[in-house]
């Protein structure tokens, strides 16, 4: 019997399941191929040991979100439509294509959706070719959407935590129970791109370090990982988001590693106990449905069925037709598996079958 509790991952190892290394390669950071057939250059990147910048009070590209107002029925000034984007993992061209097809950006990649609201569910970098380009695009759209009366915002994924840790702590040992003993080793093992690290600037680090881990809007509990580990950091969204920010500000390597490994857990809403886990999270943080990325739909399909919502009536790409609704209709999976020849998903909420 498949259980819904977080499973399938040794939380001390720093390795994400679902993206298997090439045969013959284990947990060591030195290898010729990493998941997704990415081949790193021969020269190893030596990280610059800079601290994550301390947040300044006047830095606001990703300020904590203002509440969405419920307007009177007679008012025509209603919030715009709500969209979410699953894991991008550096696939900038695919992201631009999906956003343009949905009408959120124009042919040149600029915001064209007026008062629409757009949320990215995290994991902008690693595995794909241009993670920094993805971050730059999200930062750009945040400013453009705000000027147009909408907004574009983003959540913290486990790969953002991994990138921050690899940059800040490098190969310094962490309290790991698995074979990966540093952030840098885990970053390499999980598809870290040297080109991303080389292009990483303080403004990117500041932007990432300010991201919230979860947000509630229109009855949808938005978060990156399909795990209940968020509850270990607070009984409300505000308390949990503040606790995560506090971990990053304190800058203790072992504490940051513990946060990363907990947010790398997955599959909490899958199987017989999945609905119970979803209700536990919703009961604490509010909302009627969890919307998450992190676990690719092809891997969720291996254990439990789900209802698909087709995207523009298209045929499925490697079995992925659109977001996956499962756990007694309490959870929506948004990671379409772009790193494994799936698709990058952009969907409007609420989902309509």
Buried (B, 14 or more C-beta within 10 A) or exposed (E): EEBBBBBBBBBBBBBBBBBEBEEEBEBEBEBEBBBBEBEBEEEEBEBEEEEBBEEEEEBEBBEEBEEBEEEEEEEEEEBBBBBBBBBBBBBBEBBBBBBBEBBBBEEEBEBBBEBBBBBBBBBBBBBBBBBBBBBBBBBBBBEBBBEBEBBBBBBBBBBBBBBBBBBBBBBBEBEBEBBBBBBBBBBBBBBBBEBBBEBBEEBBBBBBBBBBBBBBBBEBBBBBBBBBBBBEBBEEBEEBBBBBBEBBEEBEBEBBBBBBBBBBBBBBBBBEBBBBBBBBBBEBBEBEBBBBBBBBBBBBBEBBEBEBBEBEEEEBBEEBBBBBBBBEBBBBBBBBBBBBEBBBBBBBBBBEE
